[in-house]
Every structure is written in structure tokens, then in C-alpha cells.
Amino acid sequence: MPDLPQLLLFVAAGWLLNLTPGPDVLYIVSHGLRSGARAGMVAALGIVGGCFVHVFAAAAGLSALLATSATAFTVLKWVGAAYLLWMGVKLLFSRGARLKLAEAPAPEADLWAVWRRGFLTNVLNPKVALFFLAFVPQFIRPDAPHPALTFLLLGALFNLNSLPINFGYAWLAAWAARRLQTLQRAMRWMDRAAGVLFIGFGLRLAFSDHPVRP
């Protein structure tokens, strides 16, 4: 595992990234706005469930990839760096998410359907896998004895860390249904902060020269 300062940076970065409005946040907020905080929290649980699938798959794939090719780290590094930089620039210049309320209150949500859609949306999104492969290895020491296990633990920490943020979004959406202008202004500033963070991690990854050894 990383040392304490690195672990705290990982936790803080995870919180900021989870605060960033994106498809997952919009899915949670839309259900919170239309059907209340409980539906929003169930949506968050579905999204986190889908993320765990990617964490397990990425941990196994990362270990196998680095074990079979000496150049795998370089390829992974540049692909991951390009992705993080692209996301950072996109967020930095984002105009913010747009949220809309239904004209009439929606009927009570089917919570199982809400969870299932959140789960499948994340499981079937290759960008989620790419994010974990680009972000998590930066916090694994090159000489870590069990990098795949460390990846799993950090991925689990990232996902569990996201729950307070996502539950907060669900509650906030239910409370702020008539205050969308203020909510969208806050989202725009979070976009910019997360954009700077993504660019920083992308540059850090691009200039790194130590592979994570399996």
C-alpha cells in the first residue's frame, strides 16, 4: 500500500473526482430530483457495483499485461496519460452539466430497475476501465510485492470512498429540486477543479518512468 501521505492524496483526489459532475452524477441527481433521495442513493449503489467489476477486471488484466511484456507499461502509461489529459482539458472548459426537472412529479421509482441500470451503465462503459487503469497505478510503488492486490485494495477504497459523495448528491438533489441554478453554478466550478486535477495526474503519468512490477 502507499505511504500515508500518498494514501491521503489518493483519498482526497478520489473525493474531488467523485464530486465532478459526469454521467454517473447526472444519473444519481436525476433520480434524486424526480423520485427522492432514496432513489438517488440506490442509483449510486448500482454505479459503485459496476465500478467494482472494472476494478477486479483491471487488477487481473494489469498484472497479466505487465507480466507478459516489458513495453506494456510504456503503452499503458501513454494511453492513460492521454486519456487523463483529455478529460482534464474537457472538464476545464466545460460549461457545466444541465439538469432538468420533469414538469410533473414522477411516480415512485422501481428501485431494482434504478440499481440495474446504474450497474449496467458502468459495467458496459470502457471509459471506466480506462480510468482505473490510468489513475490507480500511480499510487502503487514500483517495488510493491503484490501490485494486483494493492490495485484491488485501492480500487475498493476509491469505490467505497465515493459513496458519501454520491449519497450526498442524492440528498442534495432531493432538497435542491427548486434551486437548480445554484446547483449548476457549483457544478461548473467542480468541473474546473477536477479538470486541473486530471491534467496534473496526466502529466505525472506521462513523465513517470517506473513500471508497476507484477
C-alpha positions in Angstrom: 0.0 0.0 0.0 1.1 3.6 -0.5 2.6 5.5 2.5 0.3 7.7 4.5 0.8 11.0 2.5 0.2 9.2 -0.8 -2.8 7.4 0.6 -4.3 10.7 1.8 -3.7 12.2 -1.6 -5.4 9.2 -3.2 -8.4 9.7 -0.9 -8.6 13.5 -1.5 -8.2 13.0 -5.3 -11.0 10.4 -5.2 -13.3 12.7 -3.4 -12.7 15.6 -5.8 -13.1 13.3 -8.8 -16.4 11.9 -7.4 -17.6 15.5 -6.8 -17.1 16.2 -10.5 -20.4 16.2 -12.5 -20.4 13.5 -15.1 -22.8 10.8 -16.4 -22.7 9.0 -13.1 -23.5 12.1 -11.1 -26.3 13.1 -13.6 -27.8 9.6 -13.2 -27.8 9.9 -9.4 -29.1 13.5 -9.4 -31.8 12.9 -12.0 -33.3 10.1 -9.9 -32.9 12.3 -6.7 -34.7 15.2 -8.4 -37.5 13.1 -9.8 -38.0 10.4 -7.2 -36.3 11.5 -4.0 -33.1 10.8 -2.1 -33.7 7.0 -1.7 -33.9 6.5 -5.5 -30.7 8.6 -5.9 -28.8 6.5 -3.3 -29.9 3.3 -5.0 -28.6 4.7 -8.3 -25.3 5.4 -6.6 -25.1 1.8 -5.3 -25.7 0.5 -8.8 -22.9 2.7 -10.2 -20.5 1.6 -7.5 -21.4 -2.1 -8.1 -20.5 -1.6 -11.7 -17.2 0.1 -10.8 -16.2 -3.0 -8.7 -16.5 -5.2 -11.8 -14.0 -2.9 -13.5 -11.6 -2.9 -10.5 -11.4 -6.7 -10.4 -11.0 -7.0 -14.2 -8.4 -4.2 -14.3 -6.4 -5.7 -11.5 -6.2 -9.1 -13.2 -5.6 -7.5 -16.6 -2.9 -5.2 -15.3 -1.0 -8.0 -13.6 -1.2 -10.2 -16.7 -0.2 -7.4 -19.1 2.8 -6.3 -17.2 3.9 -9.9 -16.7 4.0 -10.7 -20.5 5.6 -7.6 -22.0 8.4 -5.2 -20.9 6.9 -2.5 -23.1 3.4 -2.8 -21.7 4.0 -0.2 -19.0 5.1 2.4 -21.7 2.0 1.7 -23.8 -0.3 1.8 -20.7 1.4 5.0 -19.5 0.9 7.0 -22.7 -2.6 5.8 -23.3 -3.5 6.6 -19.7 -1.8 10.0 -19.7 -3.5 11.0 -23.0 -6.9 10.0 -21.5 -6.3 11.9 -18.3 -5.1 15.0 -20.1 -8.1 14.9 -22.5 -10.5 14.5 -19.6 -8.8 17.4 -17.8 -9.0 19.8 -20.7 -12.6 18.8 -21.4 -13.6 19.4 -17.7 -11.6 22.6 -17.5 -13.5 24.2 -20.4 -16.9 22.6 -19.6 -19.9 24.8 -19.4 -21.4 22.6 -16.7 -24.0 19.9 -16.6 -27.6 20.8 -17.4 -30.3 19.4 -15.2 -34.0 19.4 -16.0 -36.9 18.6 -13.9 -40.0 16.8 -15.1 -43.0 19.1 -15.4 -45.0 16.8 -13.2 -43.8 14.6 -10.3 -42.7 11.1 -11.5 -44.3 8.0 -10.0 -42.4 6.2 -7.3 -39.2 4.7 -8.9 -38.7 1.0 -9.4 -35.6 0.8 -7.2 -34.4 -2.5 -8.6 -34.6 -1.1 -12.2 -32.7 2.1 -11.0 -29.9 -0.1 -9.5 -29.7 -2.4 -12.5 -29.4 0.5 -15.0 -26.7 2.2 -12.9 -24.8 -1.1 -12.7 -25.1 -2.0 -16.4 -24.3 1.6 -17.5 -20.9 1.4 -15.7 -20.1 -2.2 -16.5 -20.6 -1.6 -20.2 -18.6 1.7 -20.3 -15.0 1.0 -21.3 -14.0 4.5 -20.2 -14.5 3.4 -16.6 -11.9 0.6 -17.1 -9.5 3.0 -18.7 -9.9 5.5 -15.9 -9.0 2.9 -13.2 -6.0 1.6 -15.3 -4.7 5.2 -15.7 -5.4 6.5 -12.2 -4.8 3.8 -9.6 -1.4 2.5 -10.7 0.1 5.9 -9.9 -0.3 5.2 -6.2 1.3 1.7 -6.4 5.1 1.6 -5.6 7.2 0.2 -8.4 8.6 -2.4 -5.9 5.3 -3.4 -4.5 5.4 -7.1 -3.8 1.7 -7.7 -4.7 0.6 -4.9 -7.2 -2.6 -6.7 -8.2 -3.7 -7.0 -4.6 -2.7 -3.4 -3.9 -4.7 -2.4 -7.0 -7.8 -4.2 -5.7 -7.5 -2.6 -2.3 -7.0 0.9 -3.7 -9.9 0.4 -6.2 -12.2 -0.8 -3.4 -11.1 2.2 -1.3 -11.9 4.5 -4.2 -15.3 3.0 -4.7 -16.3 2.9 -1.0 -15.0 6.5 -0.7 -17.4 7.6 -3.4 -20.5 6.5 -1.5 -20.6 9.5 0.9 -20.2 11.9 -2.1 -22.8 10.1 -4.2 -25.3 9.8 -1.3 -24.7 13.5 -0.7 -25.6 14.2 -4.3 -28.8 12.2 -4.0 -29.8 14.0 -0.9 -28.8 17.4 -2.3 -30.8 16.7 -5.5 -33.9 15.9 -3.5 -33.5 19.0 -1.4 -32.5 21.4 -4.2 -35.1 20.5 -6.8 -36.2 24.1 -7.0 -32.6 25.6 -6.7 -31.1 24.2 -10.0 -29.4 27.5 -10.9 -27.3 27.4 -7.8 -26.5 23.7 -8.1 -25.4 24.1 -11.7 -23.1 27.0 -10.8 -21.4 24.8 -8.2 -21.1 22.0 -10.7 -19.3 24.3 -13.2 -16.6 25.2 -10.6 -16.2 21.5 -9.7 -15.7 20.7 -13.4 -12.8 23.2 -13.5 -11.2 22.0 -10.3 -11.3 18.4 -11.4 -10.0 19.4 -14.9 -6.9 20.8 -13.3 -6.5 17.6 -11.2 -6.9 15.4 -14.3 -4.3 17.4 -16.2 -1.9 17.1 -13.3 -2.3 13.4 -13.0 -1.9 13.0 -16.8 1.4 14.9 -16.8 2.6 13.0 -13.8 1.8 9.7 -15.6 3.4 10.9 -18.8 6.7 11.7 -17.1 6.9 8.6 -14.9 9.5 6.0 -15.8 8.9 3.3 -13.2 6.6 0.5 -14.2 4.5 -1.3 -11.6 6.1 -4.7 -11.4 3.9 -7.8 -11.2 
